[in-house]
Each structure stands twice: as structure tokens, then as C-alpha cells.
Amino acid sequence: MTGALWQLFFEGLWITIQLMVYSAALAAAVAFGIGLARTSRFWIVRFLSGVYVEFFRGTSALVLMFWLFFALPLLGWQLVGIWAGTLALGLSYGAYGSEIVRGALQAVAPAQREAAIALSFTPWQRLRKVLLPQAVPEMMPPFNNLLIELLKGTALASLLSIGELTFQAKLARLSTGQSAEIYGIILVLYFAVAFVMTRIMRVLERRAKASVGRAVPKGEGWFSRKLPVEKQGPEALATGGKP
């Protein structure tokens, strides 16, 4: 492997990271907007947000990407490849994320809502001070999985000739014929980015839980063999986890 090929890979990796960050930002905005709309007290808001979720969950992100890049110009709008990819991935993965938001909000104990109403909180105050602080920690693990899926989904943009990691690997394979070595390196690079993202999300999850008094025990790490006491069953709870 020459220095020129490594430069090609790192340029592709940088574009992949940019595409992931842009798509994740759009997906997060869509997820919270549609997720909150799904819990609205107005049926028309719930209906329209439900239509959005069902449509984008039921369509292919790749086909949507092709439509935005190849068909939208026929209507008078031309998007460059990276923005077509960002829009397709953000809208599609945002639909999945909205269900995570909706489920986490509905998982908050009804007593918490009733207490907020008793304190004469406005709907916005209930959401900001009571519901979201308790729901966000529950969103972090599934959001982590969704973010990793989004990272892998950026490879679809290679079909639009965007110079991201998979596209650069294809160019390197065509020029050298070393398929096994090149795609092996690409797999490792994808894994490295996913590993770093997972570690960051774990830190954010710990901080979110600590902010509501639910800090993760120190013994509950990635490579910890011992489960937390509350996950060991009733006998462990009775003895405090001691044998």
C-alpha cells in the first residue's frame, strides 16, 4: 500500500465523517420534531406525523437518494451529491429516530406528568423540565445503534459518485486489483469510527443519567463481567450483590 492510497482512504474517510455528521444533525432534528408531534394532543398532528414515519420507514433510502439526485432536477431543483445523500439519509433515519423519541417520552411515569400539572407547569415547561430529562437517558442506547447504522448507510452515497470511503476504495481496487487488502482496510476504518462513536455515546449516556440521579455504576463497563446488582435478580437485591 502506497502513501497515495492511504491519502485517498483518509480523504474518503473525512468525507464519510462529514456526511455522517450532516445526516445525523438532520435526523436528530427530524426525530425530535416528529417524535414530539406523535405525542401531540391534536389528532391531525399525530396523523400527519404518523404518515411521515410510515412513508420514510417504508421506502428505500437508496431509491430516495437516487430520486433526489436524478429526478428532482427535472422539477427545477439541482442538488449536489453530498446534499442529496444528506437529505435522503437524514429524512430516512430521522423517521426511525422519531419512534425512539416517542417511545422514551411515553415511558416516563404518568405520575411525573401529573405532578408537573399539579405544579401548574405549562406544556413546554413539562416537556423541558420533567419529560425530556427523564426520557433522554433512555434514548441514548438506541440512538447509538441508529448512529452506527447511519455511518454504514453513508456507503450508499458512493453510488452517486461522492468521494466517500467506499467510493475511494472502489477506485483503489480498480487501480491496484488488491481487493482483499483494500476492503479489509476499509472494514477496519469503519469499525474504528463506530468504536469511537460508541465510546462517546456511552459518556453522554452516563452524563444524562447522572443529571437525573441515575448514574451508571462504575463496575458497569464495556468489559465488565459482573452485572449490576439490579440486573442480577431478587436474591442479589436482597443481599446487596454479595455472595
Order of alpha helices (4+ residues) and beta strands (2+ residues): alpha-alpha-alpha-alpha-alpha-alpha-alpha-alpha-alpha-alpha
